[in-house]
């Protein structure tokens, strides 16, 4: 007796959602042998003595047990580090990407939508679509500022469950106008939605909403602040955290998978917080390097750098494809983001690297214009 088995392609068409089949996966550029300045990573390794200390600490972790108490220790240590506002709680995610996905899952009620300015972090839209939520993108102005009127109109029309404000924004690196942000936060509050400030680049930014969430100001009980330790210097550890009113965090936390943070990641985080001064010094160097990079970019003909409050600088060049390929051929990998949104035409995103890396990046850019 013979059975006609479907080909894998036929099987995939039957069992995988059509919208997933039509999507593009998150692309990560190969970087072997290149100066890697495409992903806003901290370029500095730990000093040898701290590497040894971290290795010894990780070696003592009970990896035969599920992580439980160690996660509570991380929440306590991070709460002290950020000066957790009164009436607030914190939850952890496997990077902020998981927190974004969990928010979409928790807020997936019939007719719900997610709103964010564009261009912005791609995971806001991806998480909405994967969860079956409508995504509303509101274009920024030509100067990458919030189009306040359009944002307010979209909030009034769509009543989004979640409105994301990356602060500073990715990939444009700027902080949005504070007065416009205040009015948008108030408008979302009147519509009974949530505002999520994504402060991934907080170590390099002059602004934050951390002190204004939760029970401190009742007008902001609908505001959440989300951060990641990736820009702190722990991109490989994959740990994000979110702060908000205790009752709100309690509800979102119900959809978090048990044991989503590994014991090794938790211990590495505790180690990093014990040595926070080392990472703060690295951030200070990078802020200084950002200023020097900006001056160098302003001196290049045909190059338009935009203001930055992050560890990256957005630049517009005459031909982004040519510049990207030329820089890569010279051993420097940056990000060509021209195809992400019409407002980003001929734009490259340059990560702020170590001093020697930045010199080589500027030299490669000059030679590639």
C-alpha positions, 0 to 999 in steps of 0.5 A: 500500500502506498501513500502520497506524501506532500512535498515539504513546500506543500506541507509548509503552505498548509501549516504555516500562516500565509502572512508569515510566509510573505514576511521577510525575516530579521536580517543580520549582516555577516561581519567576519573580518570587518570593523563591525559598526552596524548594530549599535554595540558597545565596542569595548571588552571587559578588562582581563581582571574582570573577565576572569572574575566574571568567568569564576562567577559564572562557573559557580552558577547552579545551571542544573536548576531552573532560574528563580531566585536569581531573577528576583535578585536581578529585579532587585538590583536593577530596581535600585540601579534605576531608582524604581519610582514609587508604586511601580514594578519591573519585569524582565525579558529576553532582550527588549524584543521579547517584551515588545512581543509580550505586550502585543500578546497581552493587549491582543483584544478584538480590534486592538491596534499598535501605533508608532512613528515611522521610521522606527524600530522594526519590531513594533510592527513585526510584533503587531502583525505576528499577533494579528494586531493592526499596525498604524505607522505615522510618518515623521517630518522630513527633519525626523520630528514627530508630526504631532497633528498626524499622531494626535489624529491617528490616536483619535481615529484608531484608539491604539492599545499601545503607542510606542515612542522610542526615546531616542528614536531608532534609526534616527537617533534623535529625542522627540520634542518634549512638549509634543511628547507630553501632548501625545501621552495625554491624548493616549491617556484620554483614549485609555491606551498605553504609551511605551517609551523605548529607552534602549539608548538611555546611557547616551541620552539626555532625556528619560521618562523613568522618573515619571511612570506609575503611581508618582503622577496619576496622569502617567499610570498608562506609561511604561518605560522599557530598556535593554542592557544591550547598549549598557554593554551587554548585547550578548547577555540579552536582557531587557526590562520594563517598568510601570505601575504595579497593577499594569506590570502584574497583568503583562507579566502573566503572559511571560514564559516561566524561566525566560531569563537564564541563570547565566544571563542573570548572573552576568547582569548582577556582575555588570551592575556590581561594576556599573562604574566600568560601563559608565566610563565606557559610555562616557568615552562613546559620548565623547567619540560621538561628538568627535564623529559629528564634527568630522562628518560635518566637514565632509562635503555632500554628507549630512549628519543628523543630531544624535542622542544615541550611540549611532549617527544617521547620515545622508550621503549622495549615494548610500549604496555606493558608500555602503559597498565602498566602506565594506570593501575597505573593511568597515561594516555600517548599515544601509537603511535607505530601503527602510522608509522613504524618509531615509533615502540615501541614509546610512546608520553609523555606530559610534565605535572605539576611537581607532574604529571611528578613524577608520570609519571616517577614512572609509567613508571619505574614500567611498563618497 
